[in-house]
Amino acid sequence: MEVVLTSVIAVLGTLLGAAASHLFQQRTVVRTERFTRGERLRQERIDAYCAFGGALAAYRRSQLDHWFARHGDRRREPSEVSLLHGEAQRSRTAAMEAMFRAELLTNSPALDALGRRALKEADRISSATTRPDLDAARDASRTVIYDFMAASRAHVPGLGGAGR
């Protein structure tokens, strides 16, 4: 009888140890998955916000090139102006695609609005009619692009802001 009791206690101990081990492993797996998902989102946000900032800068540059081709001291041929206009439109499309990706990865309406405002400020460059108008539009677009990049830091854990 004593042997049976010892065997039952050993079996129960083994089962209890296996159950406890399973619970701890399950918790570890859940924690690891949560960390991995958070790190993936963090990396995707960094990539998306940087890509959007870069696309905005490229769009802004192409808008300036187009403006100077039309209004600058050394005006260009209509065919070259048309090519620069097409490049500006392609750059705008790339900026919009990058903006959409950034918007998908954030849950901040304020950051979305700031990104859209940055795109609109870059749009304003082409409507400038004088050099002072251009300078104002250029400065405003640069400022809001920098503002977007600074605000996006708060949405990336580990970059100086409270991550989401």
N, C-alpha and C positions, 0 to 999 in steps of 0.2 A: 504494500500500500504506500509505503514511504517512497518507493521508486517511482510509482505512478504520480504521486503528488509532486515530486521533484521534476519529473518530465513535464507535467502540466504547467508548473511555474516557469520552466525553461521555455516552453513553447509560447506562453503568454508574454514573457519578457521579450522574446524574439519578435513576436507580432507587434508589441507596443513599440519596440525600437524601430521596426520597419515603418510603422505608421508615423512615428515622429519624424523619421528621416524623410519620408515622403512629403510631409507637410513643410518641413524646412526647405526641401528642394523646390517644391511648388512655389513657395514665397520668393525664393531666389530667382526662379525663372520669371515670375511676374515682375519683380523689381528690375531684372535685366532687360526684359522687353520694354518696360516703361522708360528706362534710361535710354535704350537704343532708339525708341520712337522719338523721345525728346531731343536726342542728339541729331537725329536725321532731320527733324523739323528745324532745329537751330542752324544746321549747315545749309538747308534749302533756303531759309530766310536770308542768311548771309549772301548766298549766291544770287538770290532774286533781287535783294535790295542793291547789291553792288552792280548787277547787270542793268537794273533800271537807272541807277545814277549814271553809269557809263553811257547808256543809250540816250539819256537826256543830254549829256554833255556832247555827244556826237551829233544829235539833232540840233542843238544850239549852234554848234560850229557850222553845220551845213546851212542853217538859216543865215548865219552871218556871211558865209561865202556867197550865198545867193544874193543877199542884200547888197554887198559890195560890188558884185557883178552888175547889178542894175543901177546902183546909185553912186558908186565910188568914183574916185578921180580917174581911174582907168576902166572905163566901161568896156564890156565885152560884147562880142558878137551875139546876136539873138540865139543862134544855135547853142552857144556855150552857156548862155543864161538858162535856156531850156534844159540843158543837161544838169545844171546845178539845181534847178527847180525840181527835177526828177529825183536827184540825190537827196534833196531835203525831204521830199515826200517819202522816199524809202526809209530815211532815218526816222521820220515821224512814225511810220508803221512799226519799225523795230522798237521804238520807245513805247508805243502803245502795247505791243506784245509783252514787253518787259513789265510794264505797269500792270497788266492783267495778271501776270504770274505773281507779282508782289502782292496784289490785292487778294489773290486766292490764299496766300500764306499768312495773312494777318487778319486779326479780328478787331482791328481798330478803324472805325469810320474816320477818325481824325487823321490818321496816317494816310488812308486812302484819299481823303480830300486834299491833303498836302501834296501828294503825288500828282493828282489831277491838276492842281494849281500850278505845279512846276511845269507840266506839259503845256498848259495854257500860256504861261509866261514866255516859254520858248516860242510858242505860236505867234505871240505879239511882235516878235522881232521883224517878221516879214511885212508887217503893216506900218512900220516906222517910215515916215516920209522925209525926215531930216536927220542930220547927224546927231543933234541933241536927243531926238526921239529914240534913235537907235541906241545911244549910250544909256538912256534910262531903261529901255527894254532889256538891253544886255545885262545891266547891273541887277535889275529885278529878277531876271531868269537865273543868274548865277546865285543870288542870295537864296532864292526859294529851293534851288537844287541842294545847296549846302544845308538848308533847314530840313529838307526831307531826309538827307543822309544822317544828320544829327538826331532827328526824331526817330529814325528807324533803329538806332542803337538800343533804345528802350524796349524794343520788341525782340531782341536777341539775348537770351540768357548768357551771362558771362561777359557781356560787353559794356557793363556799366549801367544797365537799367534793369528794372524788374521785368523778367521774361514772362511770357504768357504761355 
